């Protein structure tokens, strides 16, 4: 078999292509020193505010005393982790956190995608921007305000929701204090607050799709649904995958402010989550080591979920985070 490269006669000496040498690290640093200089404040920020405080995690393995400090507190190994796994309330809180987080993921993750796709189809720019402004606004409200709004709307005697329920012929429901409805209240209020803001990244990704693809599809007779299925969603898929992996990092992060404001003793059994439990036991009762162990467990689970989601995304042929 003739293995002579194309464009060369047989018998001619083969040209050796020299690979360009890799630039040395020192040369790269000197050449792009100004760009690396810009990175310094960001790196310092992460070191000071993200990595240095991680040293405090060691109190999960101590009987921490605020008077003795980390250096003087007694090391107790895995004592607090053993207590955590033996406590019955830990499993109740784990279940509550996981269920509420999964409900939010199930309803809250696809909602911004759907809204972004609908907004992308609007051709009247004034109408589109008005809707965008309206749905972005809840994001800028604090959970204190949103919690107050929800309580007023859901009041059993004066709330507009219960007026509608009574109009339909049913008995009024005290949604905030009802175990059957409390998780629904959390999910709905979170959707109302975050869906609009969540559309921003998807709208940015949609604006980057080549319009010639739609023009070619229109010439071929593709309907709007077919264009969405065969052009928009495949182009949007890398963004969806990245955001889903990031979402997995907060699989046990329900959000302290929202639950703390809406939670009450009548719904502890279904609404008490890791954040409120850590606050109640750690801050108000001073059990810092135990609640740090709980927080560390939650962080390990989140890291595991991100690694697994990233690995699955790569197995499916998508770009992962690393």
C-alpha positions in Angstrom: 0.0 0.0 0.0 1.4 3.4 -1.0 1.7 5.5 2.2 3.2 8.5 0.3 1.4 11.7 1.5 -0.8 13.5 -1.0 1.1 16.0 -3.2 4.4 14.2 -3.0 6.0 11.9 -5.6 7.2 8.5 -4.5 10.8 8.5 -3.6 10.9 12.1 -2.5 12.1 12.7 1.0 9.3 13.2 3.5 9.1 16.7 5.0 9.3 16.8 8.7 6.8 19.2 10.3 8.3 20.8 13.3 5.9 21.3 16.2 6.0 24.8 17.6 7.4 24.6 21.1 5.1 25.2 24.0 5.5 28.7 25.4 7.2 28.7 28.8 5.2 29.7 31.8 7.5 32.5 32.6 7.2 33.9 29.1 3.4 33.7 29.2 3.3 35.5 32.6 5.6 38.3 31.2 3.7 38.6 28.0 0.2 38.8 29.6 1.2 40.4 32.9 -1.5 43.0 32.7 -4.3 40.4 32.3 -2.9 38.4 35.2 -2.8 41.6 37.2 -6.5 42.1 36.7 -7.2 38.6 38.1 -5.4 39.4 41.4 -8.4 41.2 43.2 -10.7 38.3 42.3 -8.2 35.7 43.5 -7.7 37.6 46.7 -11.4 37.8 47.2 -11.9 34.1 46.9 -8.9 33.3 49.2 -9.9 35.7 51.9 -13.7 35.2 51.9 -14.1 31.7 50.6 -11.0 29.6 51.4 -9.7 31.1 54.7 -13.1 30.6 56.5 -13.1 27.0 55.5 -10.6 26.5 58.3 -13.6 26.8 60.6 -14.9 23.4 59.4 -12.5 21.7 61.9 -14.8 22.6 64.8 -17.0 19.7 63.5 -14.4 17.4 64.9 -14.1 19.3 68.2 -16.1 20.2 71.3 -15.8 23.8 70.3 -15.7 26.4 73.0 -15.9 30.1 72.2 -13.6 30.8 75.1 -10.9 28.3 74.2 -11.1 28.9 70.5 -10.2 26.4 67.8 -6.6 26.0 69.1 -7.7 25.2 72.6 -10.9 23.2 72.0 -10.9 19.4 72.6 -10.7 17.1 69.6 -13.5 14.5 69.6 -13.2 12.8 66.2 -16.5 11.8 64.6 -18.6 12.2 67.8 -20.9 14.8 66.3 -21.4 12.9 63.1 -22.4 9.8 65.1 -24.8 11.9 67.1 -26.2 13.4 63.8 -26.9 10.0 62.3 -28.4 8.6 65.5 -30.9 11.6 65.9 -34.4 10.8 64.7 -35.0 14.5 63.9 -32.0 14.4 61.5 -33.8 12.0 59.1 -37.0 14.1 59.3 -35.1 17.2 58.4 -33.1 15.4 55.7 -36.4 14.2 54.1 -38.0 17.6 54.3 -35.0 19.3 52.7 -34.7 16.7 50.0 -38.4 16.7 49.1 -38.7 20.5 49.0 -35.5 20.8 47.0 -36.7 18.2 44.5 -40.1 19.9 44.2 -38.3 23.2 43.5 -36.1 21.4 40.9 -39.0 19.7 39.2 -41.1 22.8 38.8 -38.5 25.6 39.0 -35.9 24.3 36.6 -38.0 23.9 33.4 -40.1 27.0 34.1 -37.5 29.6 33.1 -36.8 27.7 29.9 -40.5 27.6 28.9 -40.9 31.3 29.7 -37.7 32.2 27.8 -39.0 30.3 24.8 -42.3 32.0 24.9 -40.7 35.5 25.3 -38.4 34.7 22.4 -41.4 34.3 20.1 -42.7 37.7 20.9 -42.1 40.2 18.0 -43.6 43.3 19.6 -40.5 44.6 21.5 -42.4 47.0 23.7 -44.7 44.2 24.8 -41.8 41.9 25.3 -39.8 44.3 27.5 -42.9 45.2 29.6 -43.4 41.5 30.4 -39.7 41.0 31.1 -39.7 44.0 33.5 -42.8 42.7 35.3 -41.4 39.2 35.8 -38.0 40.4 36.8 -39.4 42.6 39.6 -40.0 39.9 42.2 -36.4 39.0 42.2 -35.5 42.3 43.7 -37.9 41.9 46.6 -36.6 40.5 49.8 -38.1 37.3 51.3 -39.5 39.4 54.1 -41.7 41.3 51.6 -42.5 38.2 49.6 -43.4 36.4 52.8 -45.7 39.2 53.9 -47.4 39.2 50.5 -47.9 35.5 50.6 -49.4 35.6 54.1 -51.8 38.3 53.1 -52.9 36.5 49.9 -53.3 33.2 51.8 -55.1 34.4 54.9 -58.1 32.1 55.6 -60.6 35.0 56.3 -59.3 37.9 54.2 -56.9 36.4 51.6 -57.9 36.7 48.0 -57.0 33.0 47.4 -59.5 31.8 50.0 -62.2 34.2 48.6 -61.8 32.3 45.4 -61.8 28.9 47.1 -65.0 29.9 48.9 -66.5 31.1 45.6 -65.9 27.6 44.2 -67.9 26.2 47.2 -65.0 24.9 49.3 -64.0 25.6 52.9 -61.2 28.2 53.4 -57.7 26.7 53.9 -55.0 28.0 56.2 -52.3 27.3 53.7 -49.4 28.6 55.8 -50.3 26.4 58.8 -51.5 23.3 56.9 -49.1 20.4 56.6 -50.6 19.3 53.3 -50.1 22.8 51.7 -47.0 24.2 53.2 -44.5 22.7 50.7 -46.7 23.9 47.9 -46.6 27.4 49.3 -42.8 27.2 49.4 -42.6 26.0 45.8 -45.1 28.5 44.4 -43.6 31.5 46.2 -40.1 30.5 45.0 -41.4 30.1 41.4 -43.0 33.6 41.5 -39.8 35.2 42.8 -37.2 33.5 40.7 -38.6 32.4 37.3 -38.3 35.8 35.6 -34.7 36.3 36.7 -33.9 32.8 35.6 -34.9 33.5 32.0 -32.0 36.0 31.5 -29.3 33.4 30.8 -31.6 31.4 28.5 -32.7 34.6 26.6 -29.0 35.4 26.1 -28.3 31.9 24.8 -31.3 32.2 22.4 -30.0 35.5 21.0 -26.8 33.7 20.0 -28.6 31.3 17.7 -27.9 31.9 14.0 -31.1 33.3 12.4 -30.2 31.7 9.1 -31.0 28.3 10.7 -34.6 29.5 11.2 -34.8 31.0 7.7 -33.6 27.7 6.1 -36.1 25.8 8.3 -38.9 28.1 7.2 -38.0 27.6 3.5 -38.1 23.8 4.1 -41.6 24.2 5.5 -40.9 23.6 9.2 -43.5 24.7 11.7 -42.8 26.8 14.8 -42.9 23.6 16.9 -40.5 21.8 14.6 -38.1 24.8 14.6 -38.2 24.8 18.4 -37.6 21.1 18.7 -34.9 20.8 16.0 -33.1 24.1 16.3 -33.8 26.1 19.5 -33.7 23.3 22.0 -30.5 21.7 20.6 -28.8 25.1 20.6 -30.0 25.7 24.1 -29.0 22.3 25.4 -25.4 23.2 26.5 -26.7 26.1 28.6 -29.4 23.9 30.1 -26.9 21.2 31.0 -24.5 23.6 32.7 -27.3 25.3 34.7 -28.6 21.8 35.7 -25.2 20.8 37.0 -25.0 24.0 39.0 -28.5 23.4 40.3 -27.4 20.0 41.6 -24.9 21.8 43.8 -27.8 23.2 45.8 -29.8 20.0 46.0 -29.9 20.3 49.8 -30.1 24.2 49.8 -33.7 25.1 50.2 -33.0 28.7 51.3 -32.9 29.9 54.8 -34.8 33.2 54.5 -37.9 31.8 52.7 -38.4 28.9 55.0 -37.6 30.9 58.2 -40.1 33.6 57.4 -42.9 31.2 56.4 -42.2 28.4 59.0 -44.3 28.1 62.1 -44.6 25.4 64.8 -47.7 23.9 63.1 -45.7 22.8 60.1 -42.4 21.9 61.6 -42.9 18.3 60.7 -43.0 19.1 56.9 -41.1 22.4 56.7 -38.2 22.2 59.1 -35.1 22.0 56.9 -31.3 22.0 57.4 -31.0 25.8 57.3 -33.6 26.5 59.9 -32.4 23.5 62.0 -28.8 24.7 62.0 -29.9 28.2 63.0 -32.2 27.0 65.8 -29.8 24.5 67.3 -26.4 26.1 66.4 -27.1 29.8 66.9 -29.8 29.9 69.5 -28.6 26.9 71.5 -24.9 27.4 70.9 -24.2 23.8 69.6 -21.7 25.1 67.0 -19.7 21.8 66.6 -22.8 19.7 66.0 -24.4 22.0 63.5 -21.1 22.4 61.7 -21.1 18.7 61.3 -24.6 18.9 59.8 -23.5 21.6 57.4 -20.4 19.7 56.4 -22.5 16.6 55.6 -24.7 18.8 53.4 -21.7 20.2 51.6 -20.2 16.7 50.9 -23.6 15.6 49.5 -23.7 18.7 47.2 -20.1 18.1 46.0 -21.0 14.5 45.3 -24.1 15.5 43.3 -22.2 18.0 41.2 -19.4 15.5 40.4 -22.0 12.8 39.4 -24.1 15.3 37.3 -20.9 16.5 35.5 -19.8 12.9 34.8 -23.3 11.9 33.5 -23.4 15.0 31.3 -20.0 14.0 29.7 -21.2 10.4 29.3 -24.1 11.8 27.3 -21.8 13.8 25.1 -22.4 17.2 26.6 -19.9 19.7 27.9 -19.4 19.6 31.6 -18.1 22.1 34.1 -14.6 20.7 33.9 
